[in-house]
Amino acid sequence: MYAPKVFVCMIGVLLIFSASLWTISGSFVLALFDTFVCAIILQVGYFIGVLVLIAREKPQRAPETSGRGVVEFEQTAEKAIKPSEQGTF
């Protein structure tokens, strides 16, 4: 689920929660405080959910090298013309 959709849904839940709590309790301050606490709980739950998804993800392994690059470099270096082997012009 994408973050913007989560935030829109969270705001919708908080509005319904605060309206129903205000209707039940009759206290606007209590409804506002409880809605704030509910928002914090929702954010913590979302954060833990993301951490769980990251922990479950298998780590991506780098492709293993066969070592050919090192061997090819050494063979090329051996075949290279050395300055002492060059003839003088």
Secondary structure, DSSP 8 states (H G I E B T S, - for coil): --HHHHHHHHHHHHHHHHHHHHHHH--HHHHHHHHHHHHHHHHHHHHHHHHHHHHHS---------SHHHHHHHHHHHHS--TTTS---
